[in-house]
Amino acid sequence: MLIRTLAKQLMRALAIFVGLCLASASVPAGATTLQQLSLGEMAQKSTAIVRAKVTGAVEVLRGTDVYTVYQLETLETVKAPNGIKPAEVAVPGGVAGGLRQIVPGVPVLRAGQEYVLFLWTSRSGLTQLMGMSQGLFTVERTTAGGVLVTRAAAGEQMLDGVGRAVRDEALSMPWPELKKKTMQALTVGRQ
């Protein structure tokens, strides 16, 4: 009888613990702080830079972290390790394995939309955006037939290289100009 009572109490405690764990998994993470990166810094630190179209997405669990992994169709390559075009980019957050994780400042990509992506690949092989939203430019066609790339200012707290708070600014320019500036930064980085 005593064993049965203890077993019931243990099961209740375990159920409460699991419930609390699941509830806390859906609570948004704290504020995100980003280091402000110049276009040159992003170009030099990136392992790949591509203009690509998002073709789909899947949410996955890697350890205890949830990622939304977007599949890419590379349209143009500016920088690629050994000529290998990245097939996907992972952003933190999403719902997978019964967990929901919300990460402030993480952009949501849309299937069918073209982007210019500054990417970095970790030692574990996970390819992510450089500087979160800083490494993502939306591609738009102009009425004159040109291609314009834009990036909204990051809404998260941002610090410069020495730790002072700074404000991010939106960027918008023709794709050929962004590509030229990126190539110049890569050339400077090799010297």
C-alpha positions as CSV (number, residue, x, y, z in Angstrom):
1,M,0.0,0.0,0.0
2,L,2.8,2.4,0.9
3,I,4.6,1.6,-2.3
4,R,1.4,2.3,-4.3
5,T,0.9,5.7,-2.6
6,L,4.5,6.7,-3.2
7,A,4.2,5.6,-6.8
8,K,1.1,7.8,-7.3
9,Q,2.8,10.8,-5.7
10,L,5.9,10.3,-7.8
11,M,3.7,10.1,-11.0
12,R,1.8,13.3,-10.0
13,A,5.1,15.1,-9.4
14,L,6.5,13.8,-12.7
15,A,3.3,14.9,-14.5
16,I,3.6,18.4,-13.0
17,F,7.3,18.7,-13.9
18,V,6.6,17.6,-17.5
19,G,3.7,20.1,-17.7
20,L,5.9,22.9,-16.5
21,C,8.7,22.0,-18.9
22,L,6.2,22.0,-21.9
23,A,4.7,25.3,-20.7
24,S,8.1,27.0,-20.4
25,A,9.1,25.7,-23.9
26,S,6.4,28.0,-25.4
27,V,7.5,31.1,-23.6
28,P,9.4,33.5,-25.8
29,A,13.1,33.9,-25.2
30,G,14.5,37.1,-23.7
31,A,15.5,40.1,-25.8
32,T,18.0,39.6,-28.6
33,T,21.2,41.7,-28.8
34,L,23.1,41.9,-32.1
35,Q,26.5,43.1,-33.0
36,Q,26.2,45.6,-35.8
37,L,28.1,44.4,-38.9
38,S,29.1,46.5,-41.9
39,L,28.5,45.2,-45.4
40,G,32.3,44.6,-45.6
41,E,32.4,42.7,-42.3
42,M,29.4,40.5,-43.4
43,A,31.1,39.8,-46.8
44,Q,34.4,38.8,-45.2
45,K,32.9,36.7,-42.4
46,S,30.3,34.9,-44.5
47,T,31.1,31.4,-45.7
48,A,28.7,31.9,-48.7
49,I,26.8,34.8,-50.3
50,V,24.0,34.0,-52.8
51,R,21.0,35.3,-54.5
52,A,18.4,32.6,-54.1
53,K,14.7,31.8,-54.1
54,V,13.1,30.1,-51.1
55,T,11.3,26.9,-52.3
56,G,10.0,25.5,-49.0
57,A,10.6,25.1,-45.3
58,V,10.7,22.4,-42.6
59,E,10.9,22.8,-38.8
60,V,13.5,20.5,-37.1
61,L,14.7,19.8,-33.7
62,R,18.5,19.8,-33.2
63,G,19.3,18.8,-29.7
64,T,17.1,21.0,-27.6
65,D,16.9,23.8,-30.2
66,V,14.2,24.2,-32.8
67,Y,15.1,25.6,-36.3
68,T,13.1,26.5,-39.3
69,V,15.1,25.3,-42.3
70,Y,14.4,27.0,-45.6
71,Q,15.2,25.2,-48.8
72,L,17.0,27.4,-51.4
73,E,17.2,27.5,-55.2
74,T,20.5,29.4,-55.8
75,L,20.1,31.8,-58.7
76,E,23.5,33.6,-58.4
77,T,26.6,32.9,-56.4
78,V,28.9,35.7,-55.1
79,K,30.9,33.6,-52.6
80,A,30.8,29.9,-52.1
81,P,33.3,27.5,-50.4
82,N,34.8,25.2,-53.1
83,G,32.0,26.3,-55.4
84,I,29.4,24.5,-53.3
85,K,26.0,26.3,-53.4
86,P,24.1,26.2,-50.1
87,A,20.9,24.3,-50.4
88,E,19.3,25.6,-47.2
89,V,19.5,28.1,-44.4
90,A,18.4,27.6,-40.8
91,V,16.9,30.2,-38.6
92,P,16.3,29.7,-34.9
93,G,12.8,29.1,-33.7
94,G,9.7,27.2,-34.8
95,V,7.7,24.2,-33.7
96,A,9.2,20.7,-33.7
97,G,9.3,17.6,-31.5
98,G,6.6,19.0,-29.3
99,L,8.6,22.2,-28.6
100,R,7.8,25.7,-29.6
101,Q,10.7,28.2,-29.5
102,I,10.3,31.9,-30.3
103,V,13.4,33.9,-31.0
104,P,13.0,37.7,-31.2
105,G,14.6,39.3,-34.3
106,V,14.6,36.2,-36.5
107,P,13.3,36.9,-39.9
108,V,10.6,34.8,-41.6
109,L,11.3,33.9,-45.2
110,R,8.5,33.3,-47.7
111,A,8.4,30.5,-50.3
112,G,8.7,31.9,-53.8
113,Q,10.5,35.1,-52.7
114,E,14.0,35.9,-53.8
115,Y,16.6,37.1,-51.3
116,V,20.3,37.9,-51.1
117,L,21.7,35.9,-48.2
118,F,25.0,36.4,-46.4
119,L,25.5,33.0,-44.8
120,W,27.8,31.3,-42.4
121,T,28.2,27.6,-41.7
122,S,29.0,26.3,-38.2
123,R,31.4,23.4,-37.4
124,S,28.3,21.2,-37.0
125,G,27.3,22.0,-40.6
126,L,24.3,24.2,-39.9
127,T,24.1,27.1,-42.3
128,Q,22.6,30.3,-40.9
129,L,22.2,34.0,-41.7
130,M,25.1,36.3,-40.8
131,G,24.0,38.6,-38.1
132,M,20.4,37.3,-38.1
133,S,18.3,39.8,-40.1
134,Q,21.4,41.8,-41.1
135,G,22.4,39.1,-43.6
136,L,19.1,39.0,-45.4
137,F,18.1,41.3,-48.3
138,T,14.8,41.1,-50.0
139,V,15.0,41.2,-53.8
140,E,12.4,43.3,-55.7
141,R,11.9,44.1,-59.4
142,T,11.6,47.7,-60.3
143,T,9.2,49.1,-62.9
144,A,12.2,50.0,-65.0
145,G,13.3,46.3,-65.1
146,G,16.1,46.6,-62.5
147,V,16.6,44.6,-59.4
148,L,16.5,46.4,-56.0
149,V,17.7,44.8,-52.7
150,T,16.4,46.0,-49.4
151,R,17.0,45.3,-45.7
152,A,14.9,46.8,-43.0
153,A,16.6,48.2,-39.9
154,A,16.9,45.5,-37.2
155,G,14.5,46.2,-34.4
156,E,16.6,44.5,-31.8
157,Q,19.2,46.1,-29.5
158,M,22.4,46.5,-31.4
159,L,25.9,47.1,-30.3
160,D,29.0,48.3,-32.2
161,G,32.3,46.5,-32.1
162,V,33.3,48.0,-28.7
163,G,29.9,47.4,-27.0
164,R,28.2,50.8,-27.4
165,A,24.5,50.9,-28.2
166,V,23.9,51.9,-31.8
167,R,20.8,52.2,-34.1
168,D,20.7,50.0,-37.2
169,E,19.7,51.6,-40.5
170,A,17.7,50.2,-43.4
171,L,19.6,49.6,-46.6
172,S,18.3,49.7,-50.1
173,M,20.3,49.7,-53.4
174,P,20.4,48.2,-56.8
175,W,21.6,44.5,-56.8
176,P,24.6,45.3,-59.1
177,E,25.8,48.0,-56.6
178,L,25.4,45.6,-53.6
179,K,27.2,42.9,-55.5
180,K,30.0,45.3,-56.5
181,K,30.5,46.5,-52.9
182,T,30.5,42.9,-51.7
183,M,33.1,41.9,-54.2
184,Q,35.3,44.9,-53.3
185,A,35.1,43.9,-49.6
186,L,36.1,40.3,-50.5
187,T,39.1,41.6,-52.5
188,V,40.2,43.8,-49.6
189,G,39.8,40.9,-47.2
190,R,42.2,38.8,-49.3
191,Q,45.0,41.3,-49.1
